[in-house]
Amino acid sequence: MAALAYITALNQALHDEMARDDRVCVFGEDVRIGLTQVAKGLHERFGDGRVVDTPLSEQAFTSLATGAAMAGQRPVVEYQIPSLLYLVFEQIANQAHKFSLMTGGQVEVPVTYLVPGSGSRSGMAGQHSDHPYSLFAHVGIKTVLPATASDAYGLLLSAVRDPDPVAVFAPSALMGTVEEVSGELGPVPLGSARIHRTGEDVTVVATGQCVHVALAVAEAMADEASIEVVDPRTIYPVDWETIRASAEKTGRLVVIDDANRMCGFGGEVLATAAEQFDLTARPRRVTRPDGAVIPYALVLDQALLPDAAQLTDAIRAVLK
């Protein structure tokens, strides 16, 4: 067994993929000095032509990445702040995402949009704390949310190799975490869920850092219920078969999702369950509130995030 840090896994995936495929390049602000540690050592190893420090214009370098991808490169674009994605949503959703469809598959746009540190950053306030993965899934962009170091490595590999645009959200709450791994790591297929813990009484579908919350709650409630924890890993496309099989086995479903309640991923899981799953109890969701804007005060920041107490209450509600 070896200890693998989440941030190291992302960095190692970029090193390995750039060594394997000379079409892979990295664009972003301060990527040559590896400010976020995701691009650490890439410039020294691969040089100016493949690791490009960009001006402070996200719209410009996102469009540059689209053109580079259309010309045969495989750009990885790093955004230091998740809210910057709002500035470039047009370039991603209306341009890069649609080129392949609008050209009948003649043009591929293999760009990876990497956000190392998405979600609440513990006191960095509203414009730095969004977690907008549901927005990208809504328009049909392949969207991944790794919960562990090994999945961060494997999903980033698959994202870079994919022929379409892929958004990779790395939760800020996980950047300092470490996972014990064994064996050689490899790509993790997009659209493949992971069952972290098996159970018989309740299925908890958890995303990102909420996976670890769910596992802790499942352990703490072991005397009350046998809880299965399912991590979708890919927000779009969703592995509905794995989620359905788990939920119909237990008959009870709870979703914990660190996104705003309205039109969030958690709501999509509950809607699909209501339409298609055979459950014995009404499903529940634990999310941020509607329209949540994270405040500067740390105690208020934490109060708006889904937590273990809320999840415990939701599990007990579906068990009644």
ROLO-43321 format. One record per residue (C-alpha): x, y, z; residue in three letters; residue number from 1. Coordinates in steps of 0.001 Angstrom, whole numbers. Each point is the difference from the previous one (the first is absolute). Example, Ala and Ser with C-alpha at 12.3 -4.5 7.8 and 13.67 -1.06 7.14 Angstrom:
2
       c1       c2       c3  segu  roti
    12300    -4500     7800   ALA     1
     1370     3440     -660   SER     2
//
This chain:
320
       c1       c2       c3  segu  roti
        0        0        0   MET     1
     1148     3520     -737   ALA     2
    -1382     3368     1103   ALA     3
    -1190     2179    -2879   LEU     4
    -1047     3596      598   ALA     5
    -2935     1323    -2021   TYR     6
     1939     2980    -1372   ILE     7
     2958    -2252     -852   THR     8
    -2319    -2317    -1927   ALA     9
    -1177     2840    -2236   LEU    10
     3571     1164     -550   ASN    11
     1231    -3533     -727   GLN    12
    -2810     -569    -2496   ALA    13
     1086     3083    -1957   LEU    14
     3660    -1049       94   HIS    15
     -853    -3500    -1206   ASP    16
    -2371     1105    -2726   GLU    17
     2328     2696    -1335   MET    18
     2803    -2552     -142   ALA    19
    -2247    -2499    -1786   ARG    20
    -1525     2408    -2540   ASP    21
     1892     3032    -1297   ASP    22
    -3290     1603    -1097   ARG    23
     -923      681     3631   VAL    24
      694     3581     1118   CYS    25
     -981     2142     2974   VAL    26
    -1385     3541      -48   PHE    27
     -754     2198     2994   GLY    28
     1077     2773     2321   GLU    29
     3298     -690     1812   ASP    30
      118    -3616    -1213   VAL    31
     3750      253     -679   ARG    32
      659      498     3694   ILE    33
    -2699    -2479      988   GLY    34
    -1750     2423     2329   LEU    35
    -2754    -2466      920   THR    36
     2487    -2935      -54   GLN    37
    -2038    -1713    -2736   VAL    38
     2499     1056    -2682   ALA    39
     3060     -303     2251   LYS    40
     3124     -986    -1942   GLY    41
    -1697     -102    -3398   LEU    42
     1750     3048    -1433   HIS    43
     3440    -1199     1039   GLU    44
     -652    -3367    -1599   ARG    45
    -1970      885    -3139   PHE    46
      979     3595     -778   GLY    47
    -1538     3234    -1234   ASP    48
    -1805    -1498    -2983   GLY    49
    -2182    -2329     2063   ARG    50
     -469     1840     3305   VAL    51
    -1296     3475     -784   VAL    52
     -489     2771     2553   ASP    53
    -2913     2050    -1277   THR    54
    -1113     3596      508   PRO    55
    -2755      702     2538   LEU    56
    -2758     -540    -2534   SER    57
    -1843    -3272      467   GLU    58
    -2143      640    -3065   GLN    59
     3113      387    -2158   ALA    60
     1869    -3106     1090   PHE    61
    -3137    -2150       93   THR    62
     -634      922    -3632   SER    63
     3693     -632     -737   LEU    64
     -409    -3516     1398   ALA    65
    -3014     -610    -2249   THR    66
     2019      958    -3068   GLY    67
     2986    -2068     1105   ALA    68
    -2224    -3040      488   ALA    69
    -1582      444    -3426   MET    70
     3525      151    -1442   ALA    71
      934    -3361     1538   GLY    72
     1313      831     3474   GLN    73
    -1428    -1221     3328   ARG    74
       -6     3056     2274   PRO    75
     -566      -90     3741   VAL    76
    -1262     3367     1245   VAL    77
      454      766     3705   GLU    78
    -2288     2463     1772   TYR    79
     1143     1121     3431   GLN    80
    -3487     1051     1143   ILE    81
    -3231    -1904     -826   PRO    82
    -2002     3196     -548   SER    83
     2218      810    -2988   LEU    84
    -1941    -2662    -1862   LEU    85
    -2941     2403     -172   TYR    86
     2140     2329    -2111   LEU    87
      765    -2738    -2528   VAL    88
    -3261    -1923       15   PHE    89
     -849     1262    -3481   GLU    90
     3351    -1117    -1406   GLN    91
     -381    -3448     1562   ILE    92
    -3731     -750     -253   ALA    93
     -874     1805    -3228   ASN    94
     3237     -419    -1946   GLN    95
     2326    -2836     1026   ALA    96
    -2837    -2296     1086   HIS    97
    -1987      453    -3220   LYS    98
     2659      -56    -2733   PHE    99
        8    -3780     -324   SER   100
    -3802     -166     -214   LEU   101
     -251     2914    -2421   MET   102
     2628    -1486    -2344   THR   103
    -1450    -3492       -1   GLY   104
     2961    -1341     1934   GLY   105
     2574     1369    -2432   GLN   106
     1573     2253     2648   VAL   107
      979    -1205     3458   GLU   108
      717     2357     2889   VAL   109
     1902    -2019     2630   PRO   110
      439     2653     2699   VAL   111
      182     -710     3735   THR   112
    -1179     2780     2326   TYR   113
     1635     -587     3379   LEU   114
    -1103     1793     3175   VAL   115
     2350     -891     2885   PRO   116
    -1756     1324     3072   GLY   117
    -3687      173     -848   SER   118
    -2588      635     2699   GLY   119
      383     1666     3377   SER   120
     3527     1074      875   ARG   121
     -671      651     3689   SER   122
     -441     3744      282   GLY   123
      671     1147    -3571   MET   124
    -3561     1284     -440   ALA   125
    -2537      -24    -2786   GLY   126
     2075      603    -3126   GLN   127
     2470    -2787      767   HIS   128
    -2203    -2747     1447   SER   129
    -2445    -1188    -2665   ASP   130
     -196    -3619    -1103   HIS   131
    -1694      295    -3428   PRO   132
      304    -3547    -1323   TYR   133
    -3789     -363     -331   SER   134
       -1     2895    -2471   LEU   135
     2409    -1808    -2319   PHE   136
    -1887    -3281      273   ALA   137
    -3231     1853     -809   HIS   138
     1236     1017    -3457   VAL   139
     1458    -3448     -726   GLY   140
     3708      574      561   ILE   141
     1817    -3042     1349   LYS   142
      592      856     3652   THR   143
     2003    -1873     2629   VAL   144
      381      475     3756   LEU   145
     2677    -2279     1510   PRO   146
     -323     -805     3706   ALA   147
     3316    -1812      498   THR   148
     3584      333    -1159   ALA   149
     -140    -3141    -2145   SER   150
    -3186     1207    -1689   ASP   151
     1502     3462     -475   ALA   152
     2895    -1606    -1846   TYR   153
    -2099    -2393    -2067   GLY   154
    -2802     2384     -905   LEU   155
     2425     2742    -1056   LEU   156
     1764    -2470    -2298   LEU   157
    -3327     -943    -1583   SER   158
    -1011     3643     -325   ALA   159
     3183      924    -1866   VAL   160
     -361    -2998    -2325   ARG   161
    -3684      627     -741   ASP   162
     -889     1442    -3437   PRO   163
    -2478     2459     1529   ASP   164
      274     2872     2494   PRO   165
       96    -1240     3597   VAL   166
     -291     2075     3186   ALA   167
     1915    -1337     3028   VAL   168
     -974     1446     3379   PHE   169
     2468     -740     2822   ALA   170
    -1627      990     3322   PRO   171
     1995     2368     2160   SER   172
     -892    -2086     3069   ALA   173
     1867    -2974    -1486   LEU   174
     3186     1636    -1266   MET   175
     1940     -849     3168   GLY   176
    -1362    -3532      439   THR   177
     2010    -3202     -390   VAL   178
    -1092    -3467    -1152   GLU   179
     1759    -3314      516   GLU   180
      274    -1639    -3415   VAL   181
     1416    -3290    -1204   SER   182
     1019    -1072    -3454   GLY   183
      375     2052    -3144   GLU   184
    -2498     2769     -634   LEU   185
    -1700      393    -3350   GLY   186
    -2833     1858    -1708   PRO   187
    -3471     -101     1553   VAL   188
    -2755     -179    -2646   PRO   189
    -2306     2989     -168   LEU   190
    -3546     -914      972   GLY   191
      996    -2710     2484   SER   192
    -1147      230     3631   ALA   193
     1896    -1435     2985   ARG   194
    -1491    -1768     2998   ILE   195
     2170      959     2980   HIS   196
    -1964    -1968     2584   ARG   197
    -2626    -2697     -424   THR   198
    -3196      -83     2039   GLY   199
    -3510    -1393       99   GLU   200
    -2299     2615     1568   ASP   201
      692     3406    -1594   VAL   202
     1834     1257    -3083   THR   203
     1843     3302      377   VAL   204
     1087     1588    -3275   VAL   205
     2780     2448      843   ALA   206
     2077     2368    -2138   THR   207
     3523     1364      455   GLY   208
     1006      640     3590   GLN   209
    -3479    -1112     1095   CYS   210
     1122    -3574     -691   VAL   211
     2227      197     3060   HIS   212
    -2822     1515     2051   VAL   213
    -2258    -2874    -1065   ALA   214
     2595    -2632      882   LEU   215
      494     1506     3450   ALA   216
    -3762       99      608   VAL   217
     -405    -3577    -1240   ALA   218
     2629    -1126     2500   GLU   219
    -1516     2019     2836   ALA   220
    -3493    -1400     -730   MET   221
     1130    -3595     -494   ALA   222
    -2053    -1124     3015   ASP   223
    -3136     1639    -1421   GLU   224
      170     -888    -3683   ALA   225
     2072    -1629    -2707   SER   226
      819     2901    -2340   ILE   227
     1307     -287    -3545   GLU   228
     2037     2966    -1287   VAL   229
       63      613    -3759   VAL   230
     2207     2626    -1655   ASP   231
    -1168      848    -3557   PRO   232
     3495     1417     -743   ARG   233
    -1358     1326    -3299   THR   234
    -2754     2590      339   ILE   235
     -707     -301    -3726   TYR   236
     -432    -2552    -1438   PRO   237
    -1424    -1709     3089   VAL   238
      373    -3716      715   ASP   239
    -3711     -482      626   TRP   240
      236    -3781      -72   GLU   241
     2259     -159     3057   THR   242
    -2094     2539     1907   ILE   243
    -3243    -1734     -935   ARG   244
     1271    -3447      981   ALA   245
     1145     1265     3387   SER   246
    -3166     1996      726   ALA   247
    -2322    -2838     -980   GLU   248
     2025    -2432     2123   LYS   249
     -375     2152     3119   THR   250
    -3352     1598     -863   GLY   251
     1106     3297     1533   ARG   252
     1979     2871    -1516   LEU   253
     1706     3113     1373   VAL   254
     2181     2377    -2050   VAL   255
     2599     2323     1497   ILE   256
     1268     2539    -2501   ASP   257
     2067     3169      515   ASP   258
    -1925     2088    -2519   ALA   259
    -2917     2409      313   ASN   260
    -3304    -1786      497   ARG   261
    -1898     1546    -2931   MET   262
      778    -1864    -3260   CYS   263
     2969    -1752     1616   GLY   264
     1343    -3487     -640   PHE   265
    -1709    -1293     3128   GLY   266
    -3370     1068    -1379   GLY   267
      696    -1843    -3255   GLU   268
      736    -3226     1883   VAL   269
    -3232      307     1983   LEU   270
    -2046      786    -3113   ALA   271
     1413    -3005    -1849   THR   272
     -619    -2193     3026   ALA   273
    -3620     1176      185   ALA   274
     -516     -769    -3685   GLU   275
     1897    -3275     -304   GLN   276
     1001    -1620     3308   PHE   277
    -1992    -2381     2175   ASP   278
      403     1468     3505   LEU   279
    -1735     -732     3296   THR   280
      421     3510     1432   ALA   281
       69     3545    -1340   ARG   282
     3585      957     -951   PRO   283
     1713     2930     1734   ARG   284
     2778     2423     -959   ARG   285
     2538     1967     2002   VAL   286
     1430     3012    -1849   THR   287
      907     3637      304   ARG   288
    -3118     2203      336   PRO   289
    -1752     1512    -3009   ASP   290
     2091     2740    -1590   GLY   291
     2712     -325     2619   ALA   292
     2774     2620      -94   VAL   293
     2821     -906     2376   ILE   294
      663     2850     2469   PRO   295
     3406     1131     1240   TYR   296
     -580     -923     3660   ALA   297
     1317    -3525      459   LEU   298
    -2792    -1092     2320   VAL   299
    -2599     1095    -2587   LEU   300
     2029    -1605    -2826   ASP   301
     -118    -3359     1771   GLN   302
    -3670      393      958   ALA   303
    -1041       42    -3676   LEU   304
     1850    -3191     -951   LEU   305
    -1543    -3494      173   PRO   306
     1348    -1817     3042   ASP   307
      -86    -3215     2020   ALA   308
    -2830     1119     2300   ALA   309
    -2297      795    -2926   GLN   310
      865    -3285    -1689   LEU   311
     -645    -1965     3198   THR   312
    -3442     1618      329   ASP   313
     -845     -789    -3624   ALA   314
     1022    -3653      377   ILE   315
    -2098     -378     3144   ARG   316
    -2948     1593    -1833   ALA   317
       51    -2591    -2808   VAL   318
      389    -2823     2525   LEU   319
    -3273      886     1781   LYS   320
//
